C-alpha cells in the first residue's frame, strides 16, 4: 500500500518488517506498574482482574464527585473570563514544555489568568440574566404593554397586580429551572469531558476546562480531543520529543522559504514525517467520512474524536481561540430555535391575532354605544379599559414559563432514571420517536462477554493459541476494548499460557484493529526469533494462511456452527520467522441477552415503537440474537444498503421493514437513519463509540448508551448512565408523560383565553357590560397560581408516538372555550330575573361572575389532563387554595364596585346587594352550578376524544413514499463528475465500488 509520504509500505503478512521503526513499549509511567515490564504488568493485570461487582461499586462511591460538563450549547450563556480571555494569542515560548515534567501548578494558574478556562463558554451562567429572560417573548411583551397602559390609566391596583403576575411567573420559572437544573447538573458532573495531562512530572486526569496552553496531554483512541493541540510523538516513543523539535525547525525553514516563493502556489495540509501516530475523526468539522492520519507536529483540532493510536500533544490554544471556537464566535447570535419554540411561537402569534381582532370588534361596538376613549376614569366601560381587559385575558402570560419549566422539571425526573438530557427540546423529540435503532452489545445484551470452549486446529496446544491471542491484543490496560479484555482475562483459566507470556517476549510493533483488514497484528520477538501474531475476523485470518482445503472447510463449518449458537468467533494465527502462517483455531465468545430485554421489546412494540437491531456481528449471530429476543428474524447484511444493487424505493422499503442489520459500520447507521427520516419517521439512534457520532447527530434523538465515549456523549441529545433497553423505554414513557402535561396545559390555557374573549366581547356588544378590570387582573393571577404545579402533576403516557396536532388542539380548545362562555352567559342571564334568579338572600353581579369564571376555569385543567391518572396533591392543593381566595372575593365583595351596575338594559334584580357582598347560600349555588358546568364540559371532552378523525387530525404520515424522488437520489448517489484533462471537459461517470469477496 503506498504510504502518504511517497514511500511504499511493505506487507506484514508476507514477513516484511523493516518498514516500521522499532520502539520499546513501556508501561504507564504512573501507578503500581512503574517497575514492571510490559508483559509482567500484563500478567499481573490478568491475575488480579475482577469482574465489575461490589468492590468496583465501592470504589466508585469513594471517588470524589467531579463538576463540569461537556456541552456545546453553552454558547447561549457565554461569559468572558477576562478582558482578553477570548482573544488571547498563545506566545510561542509557552509551547516549549518539557514532555515528562509538564507544567507546574503555579505556572498553570498564571496562564489561566491570561488565557481563561478551556471552554467555549463559562461553566456558571449569570442568574440575573437568566431571571430577566423570563420577561422576554411576544406574549410577555404584550402583558408588559398592558402594565404600561394600566399605569397610564392610573389604575394602580391593576398595574400592581399585572407586575405581580409577571414577577410571579419569572420567579416560579427561575426557581423551578434552578431546582431541576441542580439535579441534572449533579448527574452531568459524572460525564464531564476529561483530559489526561502531565503536570509536575505526574500523569493525572483533570477536567478538560482546566487545561491551559502549554499543557502536555495524552490523546488515545476513544477520547474526544480536549483542546486544540500539536502532536508531539507516540506515547511509547520516549525519544520522540527530539524528532518533534526537528520537525518544527524544518517547518520553520520551509515557511521562510515559501515567503519568497510563488504566492499562487496552492498549499495543502502539511504532514510531519514518519508513520501516522493517531487517526482522528474530523467528520463533524470537514465532512470527511474517513479518519485523518496525524503525524508528528500536526495540529489536532478541539472536540474531534481519536479513533486509533495514543500519543503526546501540547495544547496550543484554549477553546475560545481554537478553530471550533473561532467558528462558533461567528454564529454566536444564531440560536437553534427548535421545533418546540416554533410551536410556542405559532400558538402565541395566533392568540395575539385573536386578541387584536376581538379588540377591534369591541371598539366597533363601543362606538355604537357612544363610549369614550378613557372616561369615566373609575369605570371599566370605556375603550381603553376594554383594550386593557382583552390584553390581559387574551394573553396567557404563564404559557411560556409553565411549558419551559415543565420540560426542566421533566429533565430532573429523567435524571433520576440516569438519563442526562443535554438539551430540553430532546424530550419532545424522544416522546415522538417511532423507530428505535439499537445497538446490540450492552443495550440488548448484558455486555458480559465471556469465552466458551475454543476450536483448535489439529495438533495445536490450547495454551499456545491463548498466548498468541494475548500477544495480538492491546496491552494498554487503561483502555482495553471488551474483546481484548475478555481475551486477556480468559488466560486466568490457562496458567501455562500465562507462563508463556512471561518467557521473554518484547513487542516490536502493534497494529490495532481496523475495519479494512478486520484484524489485529503484533510483531513480537522472543529468543531472537520474530513472530507475527494475528487475531480477527475468521475470514480475514483464514485468508492469511495457506492451509489445506479440508482444514479451511472445517474452519468455516465451525465458524458457522458458532454463529448459529449465537457465538462470536475470532480467528487466531501466527507466523514464526520466515515460515508460513499457521492457523491455530477459533475463540468463541458469547454475550447473553439481558434478562429484561425480550419483555422490554414487547412493551416497546405496544407503545408503537419499532425496534431495529444494528450490530457489527455476523448475520447468523444477529439472527440468533433476534430469535432469543423475539425481535423478528428479518435481519439483513448491511452491505445490501450500499453494494446491494437496489434502487432507491427498494432500499427504503428494505430499511423500513427490516428487524435489523448485521455487519454494520458507522456509515450504515447514518444511512439507515437518513432513509427512515426520508420516510417521515422520527428516529432514535443509540451509540457508544467515536464512529457513532455522525449518526447520533443525524438522528432526531441521539442516545449515548452507558459506557459511551466522550465523542458519542458530545454528539448525543441524551446520555444514559444505566445499561439496557429498559432504561431507554422508561425514558420514552416519561418523555410522553412530560409531553402530555404540556399539551393538556396548552389546551387548557387556549380555552381560558377564548372563554373570556368570547364572553366579554359579546357582553360588551349586547349589554354594554364587562367584568371590572380590577377583577380581571385577579382572574389572570389566579389562573397562573392554580397551574403552578402542572409541572409536578401525574400524567399518563400515550400508547403511540405523540405529536402536537395543533388543528386538534385548536378545535377542542375553541369548543371548550365556547362552552365555558355559554355557562357564564347562562348565569349572567339568570341575574336579569326580577326574583333574583340564582341569588338567595343577597348577591352582587360582579362578584358572582368573578367566582363562576374562576371556578370553571380552574377546574378545566382536571378535564384537559384526562382521567387516566389521579391529579397530584400539588395541583389539587394549588387549585383549592385559589378557589378559596376567589370565594372570599365574592363573599366580601372585594373590588366588585358595590352596587354599581353598568349594563344596558339595566339589571332589575330585587336581591342585588348594595354593599357588593354575596350570601353563603348563593356561594353554594354558584359552586354547584360550576360543578355542573365542569361535568358537562368533561362529557363533551370525552366524546370529542373518541372521534377517530379528530383523534388523528394533524398527525404526520410516518411512512410516506416518494418513489420518483427516492430513485432519483439513489441514482445520483451512484454517479460522480469527472474531469477529462485532455479535452478539458467534464462528464458524468459511475462511481467505482469495491465489493468484498464473498468466499
Secondary structure, DSSP 8 states (H G I E B T S, - for coil): -B-TTS-B---GGGT--TTS--------SSSTTTTS-HHHHHHHHHHH---SSHHHHHHHHHS--------GGGGGG---SSTTTTS----GGGG---TTT-B-HHHHHHHHHHH--SSSS-SS--HHHHHHGGG-SHHHHHHHHHHHHHHHTT-HHHHHHHHHHHHHHHHHHHHHHHHHHHHHHHHHGGG--EEEEEETTEEEEEEGGG--TT-EEEEETT-B--SEEEEEEETT-TTHHHHHHHHHHHHHHHHHHHHTS-TT--------SSS--EEEE-HHHH--SS-EEE-TT-EE-TT-EEEE-EEEEEEEE-GGGSHHHHHHHHTTT----HHHHHHHHHHHHHHHHHHHHHHHHHHHHHHHTT--SS-STT-S-SHHHHHHHHHHHHS-TTHHHHHHHHHHHHHHHHHHTTEEESSTHHHHHHHH--EEEEEIIIIIB----EE---EE-TT--HHHHHHHHHHTS---GGG--HHHHHHHHGGGG-HHHHHHHTTT-EEEEEE---TTT-EEEEEEEETTEEEEEEEE-HHHHHTT----HHHHHHHHHHHHHHHHTT-EEEEEEEEETTS-EEEEEEEEEE--B-TTHHHHHHHHHHTT-EEEEE-SS-HHHHHHHHHHHT--S-EEETHHHHHS---HHHHHHHHHH-SEEES--HHHHHHHHHHHHHTT--EEEEE-SGGGHHHHHHSSEEEE-TT--HHHHHH-SEEE-S-SHHHHHHHHHHHHHHHHHHHHHHHHHHHHHHHHHHHHHHHHHHTS----HHHHHHHHHHHHHHTGGGGGS-----SS-----HHHHHHHHHHHHHHHHHHHHHHHHHTTSTT-TT-SS-B-HHHHHHHHHHHHHHHHHHHHT-SSS---HHHHHHHHHHHHHHHHHHHHTTTS-TT----SS----TTB-SSS---HHHHHHHHHHHHHHHHHHHHHHHHHHT-HHHHTTT---SS---HHHHHHHHHHTTEEEEEETTTTEEEEEE---------
